[in-house]
Amino acid sequence: MNVRGKRIVLRALESHDLPLLHQWTNDPELAYGLGDIHLPSSTRQQELWFERIQTDKTTIRLAVESSPGKLIGYTGFWNIHQRDRRAEHSILIGDPGSRGQGFGREAILTCCRYAFQEMDLYRLDAYVLESNAASLKSYQACGFQVEGTLRAHAVRGGKRISRLVLGLLATEYTAWTDQAER
């Protein structure tokens, strides 16, 4: 099943996506802004990662396509807790030509709609490095609120960087979308 936004489609990651995902995983510029450090990765490590996520019941990884067949990033839900009806959300727009065009914001909103309306989640969390202004702006534009700061939580370029904890509740999403439609 594909999840459609206005200009994007979210679909399951497939093995044919691995070469591009491998390229993005090894891009130092992208890794600098991500919450977790991505070390140089071999093709085989990428394949093993892909095999592992196929059976992980607490994670849903989705490809972000801007047009049929054009993979521009990936997104999804991590640490899904069915009992608590919550999950973590993350996104990466890996295609340099697709950044700054609102695709990240649209993917976040599309994921929120899917999480709250189809998965019956009540809460989404996102963790953003304080230095990643583009990601923070995208999440806040989608209604996420900064709920806390994990001080000096990560190291990038030899400097300590705080990580911001953001959250969005289903009721806030519904109110936000109702207001956006007016």
C-alpha positions as a LaTeX table, in Angstrom:
\begin{tabular}{lrrr}
\hline
Residue & $x$ (\AA) & $y$ (\AA) & $z$ (\AA) \\
\hline
Met1 & 0.00 & 0.00 & 0.00 \\
Asn2 & 1.28 & 3.46 & $-0.88$ \\
Val3 & 0.51 & 6.56 & 1.17 \\
Arg4 & $-0.08$ & 9.59 & $-1.02$ \\
Gly5 & 0.54 & 13.25 & $-0.29$ \\
Lys6 & $-0.07$ & 16.09 & $-2.72$ \\
Arg7 & 3.30 & 15.81 & $-4.50$ \\
Ile8 & 4.83 & 12.73 & $-2.89$ \\
Val9 & 4.20 & 9.04 & $-2.41$ \\
Leu10 & 5.40 & 7.06 & 0.58 \\
Arg11 & 6.02 & 3.41 & $-0.17$ \\
Ala12 & 7.91 & 0.49 & 1.30 \\
Leu13 & 11.66 & 0.53 & 0.81 \\
Glu14 & 12.73 & $-2.02$ & $-1.76$ \\
Ser15 & 16.07 & $-3.71$ & $-2.48$ \\
His16 & 16.45 & $-1.64$ & $-5.67$ \\
Asp17 & 16.60 & 1.48 & $-3.42$ \\
Leu18 & 19.76 & 0.26 & $-1.66$ \\
Pro19 & 22.39 & 1.82 & $-3.97$ \\
Leu20 & 20.95 & 5.31 & $-3.46$ \\
Leu21 & 20.41 & 4.75 & 0.28 \\
His22 & 24.03 & 3.58 & 0.50 \\
Gln23 & 25.17 & 6.77 & $-1.23$ \\
Trp24 & 23.18 & 8.93 & 1.22 \\
Thr25 & 24.42 & 6.93 & 4.22 \\
Asn26 & 28.00 & 7.74 & 3.24 \\
Asp27 & 27.40 & 11.44 & 2.51 \\
Pro28 & 29.25 & 13.42 & 5.25 \\
Glu29 & 27.05 & 16.50 & 4.78 \\
Leu30 & 23.88 & 14.48 & 5.41 \\
Ala31 & 25.41 & 12.55 & 8.31 \\
Tyr32 & 26.35 & 15.80 & 10.06 \\
Gly33 & 22.70 & 16.79 & 10.46 \\
Leu34 & 21.35 & 13.40 & 11.45 \\
Gly35 & 20.61 & 12.41 & 15.01 \\
Asp36 & 22.72 & 9.27 & 14.91 \\
Ile37 & 26.25 & 9.09 & 13.62 \\
His38 & 26.50 & 7.25 & 10.34 \\
Leu39 & 29.91 & 5.73 & 9.91 \\
Pro40 & 31.24 & 4.77 & 6.51 \\
Ser41 & 29.08 & 1.88 & 5.39 \\
Ser42 & 29.81 & $-0.89$ & 2.93 \\
Thr43 & 27.33 & $-2.22$ & 0.40 \\
Arg44 & 27.11 & $-5.44$ & 2.42 \\
Gln45 & 26.33 & $-3.50$ & 5.63 \\
Gln46 & 23.53 & $-1.71$ & 3.78 \\
Glu47 & 22.17 & $-5.07$ & 2.63 \\
Leu48 & 22.31 & $-6.47$ & 6.18 \\
Trp49 & 20.51 & $-3.36$ & 7.49 \\
Phe50 & 17.81 & $-3.85$ & 4.87 \\
Glu51 & 17.40 & $-7.53$ & 5.78 \\
Arg52 & 17.12 & $-6.65$ & 9.49 \\
Ile53 & 14.41 & $-4.01$ & 9.04 \\
Gln54 & 12.22 & $-6.47$ & 7.11 \\
Thr55 & 11.38 & $-8.30$ & 10.34 \\
Asp56 & 11.53 & $-5.41$ & 12.83 \\
Lys57 & 7.97 & $-5.03$ & 14.16 \\
Thr58 & 8.78 & $-1.75$ & 15.92 \\
Thr59 & 9.91 & 0.10 & 12.80 \\
Ile60 & 8.30 & 1.12 & 9.52 \\
Arg61 & 10.70 & 2.56 & 6.92 \\
Leu62 & 9.22 & 4.31 & 3.93 \\
Ala63 & 10.68 & 5.61 & 0.69 \\
Val64 & 9.76 & 9.17 & $-0.29$ \\
Glu65 & 9.14 & 9.59 & $-4.03$ \\
Ser66 & 8.47 & 12.97 & $-5.61$ \\
Ser67 & 7.35 & 11.47 & $-8.91$ \\
Pro68 & 6.91 & 7.86 & $-10.00$ \\
Gly69 & 10.23 & 6.14 & $-9.58$ \\
Lys70 & 12.17 & 9.19 & $-8.29$ \\
Leu71 & 13.42 & 8.37 & $-4.80$ \\
Ile72 & 14.28 & 11.61 & $-2.96$ \\
Gly73 & 14.50 & 10.40 & 0.64 \\
Tyr74 & 13.18 & 8.12 & 3.31 \\
Thr75 & 11.08 & 8.48 & 6.42 \\
Gly76 & 9.12 & 6.35 & 8.81 \\
Phe77 & 8.43 & 5.39 & 12.37 \\
Trp78 & 10.90 & 4.03 & 14.92 \\
Asn79 & 10.27 & 2.49 & 18.35 \\
Ile80 & 6.57 & 1.98 & 17.73 \\
His81 & 4.77 & 1.28 & 21.01 \\
Gln82 & 1.30 & $-0.11$ & 20.27 \\
Arg83 & 0.20 & $-0.15$ & 23.92 \\
Asp84 & 1.14 & 3.49 & 24.45 \\
Arg85 & 0.06 & 4.42 & 20.89 \\
Arg86 & 3.26 & 6.34 & 20.18 \\
Ala87 & 6.28 & 6.25 & 17.91 \\
Glu88 & 9.31 & 8.27 & 16.90 \\
His89 & 9.35 & 9.92 & 13.50 \\
Ser90 & 12.35 & 10.75 & 11.37 \\
Ile91 & 12.97 & 11.93 & 7.83 \\
Leu92 & 15.84 & 12.41 & 5.42 \\
Ile93 & 15.63 & 14.18 & 2.07 \\
Gly94 & 18.78 & 12.77 & 0.50 \\
Asp95 & 18.41 & 14.14 & $-3.02$ \\
Pro96 & 20.20 & 17.54 & $-3.04$ \\
Gly97 & 17.93 & 18.93 & $-5.79$ \\
Ser98 & 14.82 & 18.17 & $-3.72$ \\
Arg99 & 15.88 & 19.95 & $-0.53$ \\
Gly100 & 14.32 & 23.28 & 0.36 \\
Gln101 & 11.24 & 22.65 & $-1.78$ \\
Gly102 & 8.80 & 21.60 & 0.95 \\
Phe103 & 9.08 & 17.85 & 0.32 \\
Gly104 & 10.25 & 17.22 & 3.88 \\
Arg105 & 7.31 & 19.13 & 5.34 \\
Glu106 & 4.89 & 17.28 & 3.07 \\
Ala107 & 6.40 & 13.92 & 4.03 \\
Ile108 & 6.09 & 14.78 & 7.73 \\
Leu109 & 2.43 & 15.76 & 7.32 \\
Thr110 & 1.70 & 12.66 & 5.24 \\
Cys111 & 3.30 & 10.49 & 7.92 \\
Cys112 & 1.31 & 12.27 & 10.63 \\
Arg113 & $-1.94$ & 11.64 & 8.76 \\
Tyr114 & $-1.05$ & 7.97 & 8.36 \\
Ala115 & 0.08 & 7.61 & 11.99 \\
Phe116 & $-2.99$ & 9.24 & 13.53 \\
Gln117 & $-5.69$ & 8.11 & 11.12 \\
Glu118 & $-4.52$ & 4.66 & 10.02 \\
Met119 & $-2.13$ & 3.39 & 12.70 \\
Asp120 & $-4.27$ & 4.83 & 15.52 \\
Leu121 & $-1.26$ & 6.38 & 17.23 \\
Tyr122 & $-1.80$ & 9.20 & 19.70 \\
Arg123 & 1.68 & 10.70 & 19.88 \\
Leu124 & 4.69 & 11.20 & 17.61 \\
Asp125 & 8.13 & 12.18 & 18.88 \\
Ala126 & 10.98 & 13.63 & 16.86 \\
Tyr127 & 14.57 & 14.24 & 17.92 \\
Val128 & 16.39 & 17.02 & 16.08 \\
Leu129 & 19.91 & 18.30 & 16.52 \\
Glu130 & 19.78 & 21.94 & 17.56 \\
Ser131 & 22.12 & 22.76 & 14.67 \\
Asn132 & 19.71 & 21.28 & 12.08 \\
Ala133 & 17.63 & 24.42 & 11.51 \\
Ala134 & 15.92 & 23.10 & 8.35 \\
Ser135 & 14.62 & 19.99 & 10.11 \\
Leu136 & 13.49 & 21.95 & 13.17 \\
Lys137 & 11.65 & 24.46 & 10.96 \\
Ser138 & 9.92 & 21.66 & 9.04 \\
Tyr139 & 8.70 & 19.89 & 12.17 \\
Gln140 & 7.48 & 23.12 & 13.77 \\
Ala141 & 5.68 & 24.06 & 10.54 \\
Cys142 & 3.79 & 20.78 & 10.91 \\
Gly143 & 2.64 & 21.52 & 14.46 \\
Phe144 & 5.38 & 19.74 & 16.45 \\
Gln145 & 6.30 & 21.53 & 19.67 \\
Val146 & 9.71 & 21.62 & 21.32 \\
Glu147 & 9.19 & 19.82 & 24.63 \\
Gly148 & 12.72 & 19.67 & 25.92 \\
Thr149 & 16.43 & 19.83 & 25.32 \\
Leu150 & 18.98 & 17.07 & 25.79 \\
Arg151 & 21.94 & 19.31 & 26.51 \\
Ala152 & 25.31 & 18.53 & 24.89 \\
His153 & 23.85 & 15.26 & 23.62 \\
Ala154 & 25.80 & 14.80 & 20.38 \\
Val155 & 29.22 & 15.58 & 18.96 \\
Arg156 & 29.59 & 17.07 & 15.48 \\
Gly157 & 32.83 & 18.56 & 14.19 \\
Gly158 & 34.39 & 18.18 & 17.63 \\
Lys159 & 31.68 & 20.32 & 19.27 \\
Arg160 & 28.90 & 19.32 & 21.64 \\
Ile161 & 25.42 & 19.94 & 20.24 \\
Ser162 & 22.12 & 19.71 & 22.06 \\
Arg163 & 19.29 & 17.56 & 20.79 \\
Leu164 & 15.75 & 18.93 & 20.87 \\
Val165 & 12.82 & 16.72 & 21.79 \\
Leu166 & 9.69 & 17.53 & 19.79 \\
Gly167 & 6.22 & 16.09 & 20.12 \\
Leu168 & 2.87 & 16.13 & 18.39 \\
Leu169 & $-0.38$ & 14.70 & 19.73 \\
Ala170 & $-3.22$ & 13.42 & 17.54 \\
Thr171 & $-5.55$ & 16.08 & 18.96 \\
Glu172 & $-3.04$ & 18.82 & 18.10 \\
Tyr173 & $-2.64$ & 17.44 & 14.58 \\
Thr174 & $-6.41$ & 17.42 & 14.06 \\
Ala175 & $-6.74$ & 21.00 & 15.36 \\
Trp176 & $-3.78$ & 22.08 & 13.24 \\
Thr177 & $-5.17$ & 20.53 & 10.03 \\
Asp178 & $-8.65$ & 21.93 & 10.72 \\
Gln179 & $-7.18$ & 25.42 & 11.07 \\
Ala180 & $-4.97$ & 24.98 & 7.99 \\
Glu181 & $-8.01$ & 24.07 & 5.89 \\
Arg182 & $-9.79$ & 27.32 & 6.85 \\
\hline
\end{tabular}
